[in-house]
Amino acid sequence: MTTDRLSELTAAGVAVWLDDLSRVRLSSGGLDQLRREKHVAGVTTNPTIFAKALSDADEYDWQLRDLATRAVDVEEAVRMLTTYDVRWACDVMRPSYDRSNGVDGRVSIEVDPRLAHETEKTVAEAKALWWLVDRPNLFIKIPATEAGLPAITATLAEGISVNVTLIFGLDRYSQVMDAFLAGLEQARANGHDLSKIGSVASFFVSRVDSEVDKRLEKIGSGEAKALRGKAAVANAQLAYERYGEVFSSDRWQALADAGAHPQRPLWASTSTKNPDYRDVIYVEELIAPGTVNTMPESVIHAYADHGETRGDTITGSYDAARQVFTELESVGVDMTDVIATLEREGVEKFEASWEELLDGLRKSLAEAAKGTGRPGAAAKSNAQAAAQAGGNA
């Protein structure tokens, strides 16, 4: 008999989400097929994903021509194009949303990454995206920057569901959970139904190994090289420990009694960057109840082919994970600096992807207005540049 490995993963408490979206995937029925056949229960997007998707001329030409005819500016055009796709994806994922009572079936769209350090503008854009898409199973992605934390609270207080993105460090993750609890407390005071508000906290994984491994290689000692490929999983395991502490507290219980769902940890950036590592390591080593793992389609298929679900691989790992951090410090890796670097670069990469997306779209709109060439073609080279700048989430 064929083993349904993704079904086993789901049964172990891990929600399988797709880290990708495009008009082609929607119009071909590919997303619905993944939902039906591969247990995909949610979708995440980011500026790099949209830059790549919008380079497909055939699927977007008609909308580009209409936008050009209306002479809309590029800022409005990008929101019309991306929210169209996200709204469609929300409708495709609606069965998962209904079946899970609003826990899964979510689709994420990110606020303009150039607003990452501006609280009020982030909240305003989150509200605009919420009514533009107008679907209950939407998540608004807000980065976990210092300015993002109060924006998370304020957005949740409006009854808007939030995917907190670009979390790399444990202390920032604790601040994110506090912002979530404060947001729900304010939402309750504002009269919102807490059972309708969802949230995940996107804790990035593989990028941690990429940065730490680079530093370990530079140190060059045998002790340092022996620690390669260990930091990311240890970091995520300790994040789950903090999750358990917060969501067993009296403060959380008061919100749960009012109908609230916990803010689940979402493992992001789970494709393996180092070919020497097992291609599904960031799935197999991060299995625990109440988690989400958002994967590129290639990782979903890899896990379906040879992934091993060995039960809970996080709970009980905390002492070993702390030992990894102790050893990293002993060989000279400054994890505080690692986390600060990753957060700064994460914002910069998404900003670069967004600028490339706007630049390609601006050219495409100009071509459509002239009625010459293929409107979407100008975005292709820009999408390639954006993918290099943003990397895989």
Secondary structure, 3 states (H helix, E strand, C coil): CCCCHHHHHHHCCEEEEEECCCHHHHHCCHHHHHHHHCCEEEEECCHHHHHHHCCCHHHHHHHHHHHHHCCCCHHHHHHHHHHHHHHHHHHHHHHHHHHCCCCCCEEEEECCHHHCCCHHHHHHHHHHHHHHHCCCCEEEEEECCCCHHHHHHHHHHCCCCEEEEEECCHHHHHHHHHHHHHHHHHHHHCCCCHHHCCEEEEEECHHHHHHHHHHHHHHCCHHHHCCCCCHHHHHHHHHHHHHHHHCCCHHHHHHHHCCCCCCEEEEECCCCCCCCCCCCHHHHCCCCCCEEEEECHHHHHHHHHHCCCCCCCCCCCHHHHHHHHHHHHHHCCCHHHHHHHHHHHHHHHHHHHHHHHHHHHHHHHHHHHHCCCCCCCCHHHHHHHHHHHHCCC
